[in-house]
């Protein structure tokens, strides 16, 4: 059985262990919170930068659409020219 002196030592050791564990978890929590706040502060982009990117994207998309329309017009023109070349010419002597 434990005498009074052993019980005091055991409770002191348990209390010290609990104190060290609590302080360790508190330090870990504070560091994790600081990292989270730091990352949260860096993540959102300013609205004007996002708006500028959207405007540049819109201009680029308009340029691409214009070029695609030009390609389509050129394709239609070439198809028409090739069709005219392949068809036999109309004979002007026939009534």
BELHU-V143569 format. One record per pair of residues at least 12 apart in sequence whose C-alpha atoms are under 7 Angstrom apart, sorted by sequence separation. I is the first residue (numbers start at 1). GAP is how many residues later the second one is. D is the distance in Angstrom with one decimal. If there is no record, write none. Layout:
i->{I	I}
gap->{GAP	GAP}
d->{D	D}
This chain:
none
